[in-house]
Amino acid sequence: MSFISKSSEMNVMIPKADGDYTEIPIPEQFKTTVTKNKTLATEIVENKG
């Protein structure tokens, strides 16, 4: 898990089965998680307060 703030751009490197990596950009101000299929799932973060 990573918590990032004050970044203008962010990419994540996901390892593939062959040892290489896939680089995927992450949208800002959203919650992004890596799925079991090694893809990204992004959802809106709702602050209650």
C-alpha positions as protocol buffer text, in pm:
chain_id: "A"
residue {
  index: 1
  type: MET
  ca { x: 0 y: 0 z: 0 }
}
residue {
  index: 2
  type: SER
  ca { x: 124 y: 348 z: -83 }
}
residue {
  index: 3
  type: PHE
  ca { x: -1 y: 685 z: 36 }
}
residue {
  index: 4
  type: ILE
  ca { x: 108 y: 970 z: -190 }
}
residue {
  index: 5
  type: SER
  ca { x: 45 y: 1343 z: -158 }
}
residue {
  index: 6
  type: LYS
  ca { x: 165 y: 1656 z: -333 }
}
residue {
  index: 7
  type: SER
  ca { x: 256 y: 1472 z: -653 }
}
residue {
  index: 8
  type: SER
  ca { x: 190 y: 1616 z: -997 }
}
residue {
  index: 9
  type: GLU
  ca { x: 208 y: 1273 z: -1163 }
}
residue {
  index: 10
  type: MET
  ca { x: 238 y: 914 z: -1044 }
}
residue {
  index: 11
  type: ASN
  ca { x: 306 y: 585 z: -1221 }
}
residue {
  index: 12
  type: VAL
  ca { x: 317 y: 236 z: -1072 }
}
residue {
  index: 13
  type: MET
  ca { x: 525 y: -56 z: -1200 }
}
residue {
  index: 14
  type: ILE
  ca { x: 342 y: -392 z: -1191 }
}
residue {
  index: 15
  type: PRO
  ca { x: 561 y: -705 z: -1231 }
}
residue {
  index: 16
  type: LYS
  ca { x: 461 y: -952 z: -1504 }
}
residue {
  index: 17
  type: ALA
  ca { x: 511 y: -1330 z: -1505 }
}
residue {
  index: 18
  type: ASP
  ca { x: 810 y: -1303 z: -1742 }
}
residue {
  index: 19
  type: GLY
  ca { x: 999 y: -1077 z: -1500 }
}
residue {
  index: 20
  type: ASP
  ca { x: 933 y: -759 z: -1698 }
}
residue {
  index: 21
  type: TYR
  ca { x: 718 y: -471 z: -1568 }
}
residue {
  index: 22
  type: THR
  ca { x: 411 y: -286 z: -1691 }
}
residue {
  index: 23
  type: GLU
  ca { x: 403 y: 88 z: -1616 }
}
residue {
  index: 24
  type: ILE
  ca { x: 55 y: 228 z: -1545 }
}
residue {
  index: 25
  type: PRO
  ca { x: -35 y: 592 z: -1463 }
}
residue {
  index: 26
  type: ILE
  ca { x: -246 y: 653 z: -1149 }
}
residue {
  index: 27
  type: PRO
  ca { x: -511 y: 928 z: -1144 }
}
residue {
  index: 28
  type: GLU
  ca { x: -479 y: 1188 z: -869 }
}
residue {
  index: 29
  type: GLN
  ca { x: -716 y: 1219 z: -570 }
}
residue {
  index: 30
  type: PHE
  ca { x: -866 y: 873 z: -617 }
}
residue {
  index: 31
  type: LYS
  ca { x: -815 y: 542 z: -437 }
}
residue {
  index: 32
  type: THR
  ca { x: -634 y: 301 z: -668 }
}
residue {
  index: 33
  type: THR
  ca { x: -569 y: -63 z: -579 }
}
residue {
  index: 34
  type: VAL
  ca { x: -393 y: -345 z: -763 }
}
residue {
  index: 35
  type: THR
  ca { x: -630 y: -637 z: -832 }
}
residue {
  index: 36
  type: LYS
  ca { x: -547 y: -1008 z: -829 }
}
residue {
  index: 37
  type: ASN
  ca { x: -523 y: -989 z: -1211 }
}
residue {
  index: 38
  type: LYS
  ca { x: -252 y: -721 z: -1173 }
}
residue {
  index: 39
  type: THR
  ca { x: -468 y: -444 z: -1313 }
}
residue {
  index: 40
  type: LEU
  ca { x: -565 y: -120 z: -1140 }
}
residue {
  index: 41
  type: ALA
  ca { x: -908 y: -50 z: -991 }
}
residue {
  index: 42
  type: THR
  ca { x: -977 y: 319 z: -925 }
}
residue {
  index: 43
  type: GLU
  ca { x: -1261 y: 466 z: -721 }
}
residue {
  index: 44
  type: ILE
  ca { x: -1356 y: 807 z: -585 }
}
residue {
  index: 45
  type: VAL
  ca { x: -1252 y: 872 z: -225 }
}
residue {
  index: 46
  type: GLU
  ca { x: -1539 y: 1010 z: -19 }
}
residue {
  index: 47
  type: ASN
  ca { x: -1436 y: 1218 z: 282 }
}
residue {
  index: 48
  type: LYS
  ca { x: -1692 y: 1240 z: 559 }
}
residue {
  index: 49
  type: GLY
  ca { x: -1607 y: 1515 z: 798 }
}
